[in-house]
Amino acid sequence: MSTQIQKAEVNQFAAHTERIKVYDAAFHNAFSQQMGYAYLAGCELNAIKEALPHGEFMKWKAKFLPAIPHRSATQYMTFQTKLASVANLPTVGECRLLGNGELPEKEKEKILKAVHQAADGKTLTQLYRDLGVIREKKHPVHTPRKTVSPEDQVDAEEKTAVELANVFLTAAATLALDDKTILKLSAVKKAEVLAASIKVSDLIRKFSKKGKA
């Protein structure tokens, strides 16, 4: 049984094995190319920004590169600047010297390879994070809500009621002392204010007695 399995592994899966190797190599190459082209895009964008008058770059980008989001363009530029400072890669000055020309294919390949080596197996997102191009989102710290006993809840509500009642009484007293306001109040309104004051006073006495008990 084991001999048949070994023969099957050798004879049947040899082609699969070779294809997997090719796919794996293409996968890693795709990542290196992604990073390399991000670097090249950033190099060109930074060169244009330096060539334009101050404050004109974003207008230029919006007009001639509307398909590239502002965030992506900024990330390309920051990525190029930060990676060039830690790896031996072409600078913005070298890109600017090309004018409207393009990098020769050999130069592009060198850059792609250099960026791949600088990445050291990391994805573009990981490299962005390491270089500070993007930052990790800070998740809010969950603080468990403090458990309040029913007794404490009642005490807190009573305290609040007393404080509000005192505020009302103070306002009512101020109102009563204001001769002009008193003259403006009708007899019915005066009676309402007095009744409300008595009711609040009773409420305060009730809570005060309960607190002393």
Residue pairs with C-beta under 8 A, 6 or more apart in sequence:
31 116
31 119
31 123
31 124
32 112
32 113
32 115
32 116
32 119
33 112
34 124
35 115
35 116
35 119
35 124
35 127
36 108
36 111
36 112
36 113
36 115
36 116
37 112
38 75
38 76
38 79
38 80
38 124
39 76
39 79
39 80
39 83
39 89
39 111
39 115
40 103
40 108
40 111
41 73
41 76
41 80
42 75
42 76
42 77
42 78
42 79
42 80
42 81
43 80
43 90
43 91
43 92
43 94
43 95
44 95
45 61
45 73
45 76
45 77
45 80
46 77
46 80
46 81
46 92
46 95
47 92
47 93
47 95
47 96
48 57
48 60
49 57
49 77
50 92
50 96
51 96
52 60
58 70
61 68
61 70
61 73
65 73
75 128
75 133
75 134
78 131
78 132
78 133
79 127
79 128
79 131
79 133
80 92
81 92
82 131
82 132
82 133
83 89
83 115
83 118
83 127
83 131
84 90
84 91
84 92
86 118
86 131
87 114
87 115
87 117
87 118
88 114
89 111
89 114
89 115
89 118
90 107
90 111
95 103
103 111
118 127
119 127
122 130
125 134
127 133
128 134
129 135
129 136
148 156
155 211
158 207
158 210
158 211
161 203
161 207
162 203
162 204
162 207
162 208
165 200
165 201
165 203
165 204
166 204
168 196
168 197
168 200
169 197
169 200
169 201
169 204
172 193
172 196
172 197
172 200
175 181
175 182
175 193
176 182
176 193
182 190
185 193
